Amino acid sequence: MTVATALFFMVGFLTCLNDVISPHLKSIFGLNYTETQYVPFFFFSSYFVFSYPGGALVDKFGYKKAMVIGLFIMACGALCFLPAAHFASFRIFLCADVILAAGMTVVQVAVNPYVTIIGPSTTAASRLNLAQAFNSVGTFIAPFVGSYLILRTAPEAVTPERLRSMTDVARQAYRVAQAATVQMPYIAIAVALALLALALAAIKLKSTSTTAEMTQDFRPGAFAEALSPQTSIWQKKWALLGALGIFTYVGAEVSIGNLLINYMGLPEIAGLREAVAGNFLMCYWGGAMVGRFIGSAVLQKVRTGVVLGLCAIGAGSLIVISILTHGHMAMVAMLAVGLCNSIMFPSIFTLGVQDLGQLTSKGSSLLIAAIVGGALIPLSQGKLADHVGLHASFIIPAICYIYIAYFGFAALRRPMAHNMLVPVEPI
C-alpha cells in the first residue's frame, strides 16, 4: 500500500499540474483558447491510446515490472520538458506531455488491479479508497506547488498583441525566458520518479501465482476485448449510458480545471495574476478531495442515483450562476463545482457496471476508455471561447452536467444491484 499510495499521489499531482502549465504556455506562445486546450487533448488522448499497450506490459512482465517501466517512461517525459523549454517550442511541450501520459497510463493499468489483490477481498474497498485519497492529495497540492515554482518566478507576461509586434529574435528570447521556469521543477520531478522506480525495483512485492489471478475489471487494456464481435456488451444499455456519463464528466471536470486560471484572470471576474489564481485553483481540487470523504459516508445511506443527480444539478447550477454574474460571485461559484464533482466518477462507474456479471471487465474497460472525453470536450470549449468569449463558453460543461443528472435520476428506476463493484479513479 505504501507503493500504491506513492504512485497514486504522483499520478494525481502530475495530472493536475497541467492546469498550471496550460495558462503558462498560453502566455508564452500567445495561444488562443483552442490551442491552449491542446494540452488536455493530447494528454487524455494518450491515456486512451496507450491503455492497451499498458495492459500488454502487465500481462507480459507482471505488476511490479510494469510499474517500474511506467515510472521510467514518466521520468523520460518529465526530462523532455527541458528541451521544450530550451527551444521554447509548443510542439515539444505537447510531445513531452504525451510521453508523460503514456508512462502514467502504464502505471495505472498495473497499480489499480494490484491494489485489489494484495490483501483480503473483504478489505479491497478500503484499500482502493485509501489509494484514491492520495490521488486527491496530489491534485490538491499541485496548483500551489506549480504556482509557486513556475508561475511566481516567471517574468511578467506581455499581451498577445505586444508579443506579435516583437521582432522574431525578441519574441524567441521572451519565450525562452518565460519557459525557463519550467525546467527546475520538472528536473526535480524526473529525479523523484527515477528514484521511486529504483526503490520499487528493489522492493519485493507480493506476487501472484498465475496471470489468471489478475483483476482486469479496471484495466483499460481490456478495452480491445470489448470491441470483439462475440461480446454482447454493446447490448447493455446502462453500460453504454454509463460510458457517455464518464465521457461527459471527465470532459467537464478537465475543461473547467484547465481554464480556471485564465477565467479568474479575466477583468470582469477577479483580474488575478496567474500565480495568485493558481493558488485559488487548490479550492477546486480541494473541494473534490473533501467531497470524496463526505460522499463515501453519504452513499452508505442514500441511493447512488439520488446523490449523483443532485450533485450534477448543483454543478450545473453553479456554472449557470457563474456565467450570469461577475466578480467574486462568479469566481466562487465556479470553484465550488469541484465539491460537486467529487462523487461523480465512482457513482457513474458503479451504475455503469452494475450487474454485468461475466461482462464486467468489458464494461469497465469501455467506461475507462470513455475518459477520452477529457480530450475532446475541453477542445470544444476552447473553440467556443475563441468565438463567444471564455465567460460564456462554460455553457458546454453545464450541458454535460444536465446529462449526468438525467443518468443519475434515471438509474432510480433500476432494481438494487445484485453484486457490488468498487470503482477506481483513473485520473
N, C-alpha and C positions, 0 to 999 in steps of 0.2 A: 504493500500500500504506500510505503514511502516513495518508491519508484513511481507508482501510478500518479500520486498527487503531485510530484515534481513535474511529471510530463504534462499533466492537465494544466498546471499553473503556467508553464511555458507556452502551451498552445493558446490559452486564453489571452495571455499577455501579448504575444506577437500578433494575434488576430486583431486585437483592439488597437494596437499601435498603428495600424493602417489608418485609423480615424484621425491620428495626429499627422501622419505622413502626407495624407491626401491634400489637406489645405496648404501644407508647406510646399508641396510640389506645384499647387495651383499658383501660388505667388511667385515661385521661382521661374516657371515657364510661361506665365501669363495664360494659363489654361482657361477655357470656358467650363461650364458645369458638366457638359457631356464628357469632355476629355478628363476632367477630374474623376469621374465615375469609372474610368477605365481601371483604376486601382482595384476596387472590389470586383469588377467584372472579370479581370484576369485571375484574381486571387481565387474566387469561388468557382470559376470555370475549371481551374486546376484541380480543385477538390473533386470535381465530377470526373475529370479525365483520368486522374491518377489513382482513383479508388480501386479499380480492378487490378492494375499492376501491383498496388499495395497488398491486396488480398493474395495475389500470387506469391509475393515475397513471404507472407506469413505461412502459406502452405508449404513452401519450399524450405525455408530456413527456421521456421518456428517464431514464437512471440519475441523472445529476447533479441535474437539477431536482427529481426525486422525493426525493432525499436531502435537498436544501435545504428542500423543503416539509415533509418529515418532521421535520427538526430544529426548524423554527419551530413546528410543532404541539407538539412536545415542550416547547419553551420556554413556550408558552402553558399547557400542562398544569402545568408547574412553578410558573408565576405564579398559577395557580388555588389553590395551597396557601396563598396569602396570605389571601384572603377566607375560606377554610376555617378557618384558624387565628384570624382576627379574629372571626368569628362563632361559633367553636368548634362547628362543625356536622359531624357524621359523614357526612351525606349529601353535603355539598360536598367533603369529603375523597375520598369514593368517586368523585365526578364528576371531580375533578382527576386521580385515578389512571387513570380511563378515557381522558381526553384524552391523558395522558402515554403510555399504552399504545398509543393509536391512532397517535401520531407514531412510536413505536418500531417498530410494525409496518411502516409505510411505509418507514422507513429500512432495515429488514432485508430487505424484499422487493426493494429496489433494490441494496443493497450485496452481498448474498450472491451473486447471479449475476454482478455486475460483477467481483468478485474473480476469478472463473473465466476471464474473457476479457481481462484487462488484460495478459496475458503469454502465453508459450508454454504449450500444453496439457500438455506434459510436466512442467511445474513447478506446475501448478494445485493439486495436493495440498499442496505445500509452502506455497503462499500461503494456502490455506484453514486449514491447521493453525496458521500463524503468527497469522492473524486471530483464530482461536478461542482461542489462548493469551492474547491481550489481553482477550478477553471474560472469561476466568477471572481475570485480574489484577484486573479491575473488581469481580467478585463477591468476591474475596479481601479487598480493602481497604475495601469499602463498610461492613461491620459495624463496623470500627474508626472510620472517619470519622463514621458515623451515631451510634455510641455516644458519641463524644467531643463532637460538636457538638449533638446533640439530647437524648440520654438523660442525659448527665452534667450538663448545665446546667438540667435540668428540676427544679422544686420537688419536694419529697418527696411521693410518691403516697400517697393515702389508700385505705383499704379500700373495696370496693363498698358495704358496709353503712354506713360513715361517709358515703359520697357520697350515698346515698339519704336519709340522715337530715338532710342540709343543707336550708336553705331554697332556693327557686328562684334567688334572687339570689346567694347564697353559692356554690351549685353552679355557676352560669354563670361567676362570677368565677374559681373554681378551674379550670374547664375552659379559659378564655381564657389564664390564666397558664401552664398546662401546655402548651397548643397553641402559645404564642408562640415556643417554642424551635425550632419547625419553620420559621419564616419566613425567618430569615437564611440557613440552608443552601440553601433552595430558591430564594431570590433569586440566590445565587451560581451555582446550577445553571442557572437560566434565563439569566443573563448569559453563562455559558460556552457554553450551547447556541446562543444567538443569535450569539455571536462565531464559533463553529465554522461555523454556517450561512453567515455573511457571508464567512468565509475560503474556504469551499468554493465559494461562488458566484463568487469572484474567481479561483479556480484553473481552468486549462484542463485538463480531463481528456481522456484518450484516448477518442475517440468510435468508435462502430461504424457501419458503412456502411448497414446495414439493420436493421430490427427483427427480421428472421429470425435474426440472429446472437445474439439474446438467449437466454441459457440459462434455461430455465424449469424445469429439473429440481428446483430447490429453492424455486420460487416458490409461496407459499400461494395466490396469486390464481388459479392454475390449478385449484384445488380444484373450482370450479364446473364445469369441463370434465369432471371425474371423475364428476359426477352425471349426465352425459349418457347416455340410454338406448342410444346407439350404441356405447358403450365396453364392454369386457369385463373391466375392472379388478376388478369385483366377483366374478369367477370365479377370480381369482388368490388362492389360499388363503394363501400366505405374505405377500402384501401386506396382507391383512386381519388375519392374526395379528400382523404387524409393527405395524399401526396400533393394535391393542389393547396391544401391548407399549409403544409410545410413550405411549399414554394412561395406562397404569399407572405407567410410570417417572416421567414428568413429575409426575403426581399425587402419587406417594410422595415424590419429592425436594422438591417445593414444600411439601407438607404438613408434613414434618419441619422444613424450614428456617424456616417461618413460625411454628412453635410452640416452637422450641428455647429461645428466651429465656425464655418462660413456663415451660417444662419445667425449665430449670436454676434457676429461681426457686422451685420447689416445696420446702418444708421437708424432705421426705424424699429429695430429690435433692441439691441443693447449697445452697439458700437464698440464691442470689446476687441482688444488686440488678440491675436492668435494665442499667445502664451497664456493670457488670462482666461480666454474662452476654453482652452484645453483643460484647465483645472475644473471648470464647471461641467465638462464632459463626464467627470467622475460621478456626478449626480445621476446621469442617465444610466450608466452601467452599474453604479452602486445601488440604484433602485431595483434593478434586475436581481442583484445579489440578495438584497434584503427580502424582496418578494418571493424568492425561491424558498427561503426558510419558512416564511409565513404560509406560503401556498402548500408546502408539504404537510402542514398541520391542518389547514382548512380542507384539503382534498380528502382527508381521512373521514370527514363527516358530511361533506357536500358533494353531490354528483359532479363528475368531471365536466360534463357538458354545460352545467349551470355556471360553474366558475369560469370556464373558457369563454362562454358567451358574454358574461358580464364584464370580464376583463377586456374583451375585444371592443365592446361598446364604450367602455371607459377610455381605451386608447384612441379610438376613432373620434370620440367627443373632444378629447384634449387637443387633438390635431386641429379639429374644426375651430375650437376656441382660439388656438394659436394663429390660425390663418386669418380669423376675423378681428383679431386685436393687434396691438403693437406694444412696444416697450417690454418691461419686465413680466407683464402678464403673459405675453406670447412666449417669452423665453421659458418661464417656469412651467407653463402648460406643456411645452414640447419636452422638457426634461423629465416631467412626470410620466411620460409614456413608457419609460424604462421600467417603472414599477409594474405597470400592466402587462408588459411583455414577459415577465419572469416565468409564469407558469405555462405559457403558450406552447412552447416546443414539446415538453413532455406530455402535455394534455392531448395535443393533436396526434402525437406519435402513438400514445396508448389507444386512443379511439380508432386510429387507422389500422392497427394490427390486432385489434380485439377479435378473438375467436377465429383466427385464420388457421389454427391447427398446424398441419404439416406445411402450409404455405407461409408460415410466419417469417421465415428467413427471406423469402422472396418479397413478401410485403414490406418488411422493414428495410430491405435493400432499396426497394422502389421509393420509399419515403425518404431515405437518406439521400438518394440521388437527386431528389427534388430540391435540395438546398441550392441547386444551381439558380434558384430564384434570387439568391444573394448576388448573382452576377447580372441578371437581366433586368430586374426591377430598378435597381439604382441607376442603371444606364438610361432607362426610360425616363426616370425623374430628371436626370441631368439634361436630357434633350428638351423636356418640357420647361425646365428652369431657364434655358437659354432663350426660350420664346416668350414666356409669360412672367419670368422673374422667379427667384428662389422662394420667396414667401408663399406664393400661390401654388408652387409645384408640389407642395406636400399633400395636395389632394390625392396623389397617387397612393402613398401608404395608407391614407384614410380609406380609400376604396378597398384596399387589401383587408383591412380590419372588418369591413362590412361582410366580406365572405367568411372570415374566421368566426364572426358572431353567428352567422347562419349555420355554419358547420357545427358549432357547439350546441346551439339550441335544437338543431335537427337531430343530434345524437340522443336527445332525451327520449325519442320515440323507440330507441333500440332497447332490447332486453338487457338486463345486467350481464356483465361479462362472465363467461364460464371459466376462463383462465386469464390470469393477470400477467402482464409483461411490463417490466420496469424499463423505461426508455433511457437512452444515453444522449446527452447533449453533444452534438458533433462539432460545435464551434465555440 
